[in-house]
Amino acid sequence: MIGIVRPEKANEVLEALYRAEVRGVSMSRVQGHGGELERVETYRGTTVQVGLEDKVRFEIAVSDEIVDPTIEALCEGARTGEVGDGKIFVLPLDRAVRIRTGETDHGAVTPVGKS
């Protein structure tokens, strides 16, 4: 799944994911916009608001039974109640491989030491 959140909420999201026992998280800084447009420009005679905001993108691969707790943790850590809190996209995972052990699929997205 992919979660896009405000950069100032990234640590709270990480803490919420940790409390939910979600491991194996990748983060990157990205830019984008949704409902929080700020800059006004004129395009072909029309006034348009455009702007890219800094965001943090979380990429998390989890087994099916962990999807809902992961969504709840992302929402808990990221929510301010204001426009621009972000989005979560749940995508199918066709295959996963843990490089170190060769485990695949469920075994590859289950934290080490858990069954």
C-alpha positions in Angstrom: 0.0 0.0 0.0 1.0 3.6 -0.5 0.3 6.4 2.0 1.0 10.0 1.2 1.1 12.3 4.3 2.2 15.7 5.5 6.0 15.7 6.2 5.4 17.0 9.7 3.3 14.0 10.5 5.9 11.4 9.3 7.2 10.6 12.8 3.7 10.2 14.2 2.9 7.8 11.3 6.0 5.8 12.0 5.1 5.6 15.7 1.6 4.5 14.9 2.8 1.8 12.5 5.3 0.6 15.2 2.5 0.3 17.8 0.4 -1.6 15.2 3.4 -4.0 14.8 3.7 -3.0 11.1 7.3 -3.4 9.9 9.1 -3.1 6.6 8.4 0.5 5.7 10.0 2.6 3.0 9.7 6.4 3.0 10.5 9.0 0.4 10.0 12.7 0.0 7.7 13.6 -2.8 5.7 16.6 -4.1 2.1 16.8 -5.1 -1.2 18.4 -4.6 -4.8 17.5 -4.0 -7.2 19.9 -2.3 -4.7 22.2 -0.8 -4.0 24.4 -3.8 -2.3 27.7 -3.1 -0.6 29.4 -6.1 -2.7 31.3 -8.6 -1.7 31.4 -12.3 -3.3 32.3 -15.5 -3.5 29.6 -18.2 -5.1 30.5 -21.6 -7.0 33.4 -20.0 -8.3 31.4 -17.1 -7.2 31.9 -13.5 -6.1 28.6 -12.1 -4.7 27.7 -8.6 -1.6 25.4 -8.9 1.0 24.3 -6.4 3.0 21.4 -5.3 3.3 20.7 -1.6 6.0 18.6 0.1 4.7 15.2 1.2 6.1 12.0 2.5 5.3 8.7 0.7 5.2 5.5 2.7 5.4 2.2 0.8 4.4 -0.8 2.9 3.9 -4.4 1.8 1.7 -6.4 4.3 -0.2 -9.6 4.2 -4.0 -9.5 3.9 -4.7 -9.7 7.6 -2.5 -6.7 8.3 -4.1 -4.3 5.7 -6.8 -2.9 8.0 -4.5 -2.3 11.0 -2.0 -0.6 8.7 -4.7 1.7 7.2 -5.8 2.5 10.8 -2.2 3.3 11.9 -1.6 5.5 8.9 -4.8 7.4 9.5 -4.1 7.7 13.3 -0.6 9.1 12.7 -1.4 11.4 9.8 -4.8 12.9 10.5 -5.1 16.6 11.4 -8.6 17.0 10.1 -7.5 19.7 7.6 -7.3 19.6 3.8 -4.0 18.0 2.8 -3.8 15.2 5.3 -3.1 12.8 2.5 -4.3 9.6 0.9 -3.9 5.9 1.2 -3.9 3.6 -1.9 -4.2 -0.1 -1.4 -2.8 -2.1 -4.3 -2.6 -5.8 -5.0 0.7 -7.4 -4.4 1.3 -10.0 -7.1 4.5 -11.4 -5.6 7.0 -10.7 -2.8 10.4 -12.3 -2.3 12.7 -11.8 0.8 16.1 -11.7 -0.8 18.0 -13.0 2.2 16.0 -16.2 2.7 14.2 -16.7 -0.6 10.8 -16.7 1.3 8.0 -15.7 -1.0 4.6 -14.0 -0.7 3.2 -14.2 2.9 6.5 -15.3 4.3 8.3 -12.4 2.7 6.0 -9.7 4.1 5.7 -11.2 7.6 8.1 -9.6 10.1 11.1 -11.8 11.0 10.3 -13.9 14.0 6.5 -13.8 13.4 4.5 -16.6 11.8 
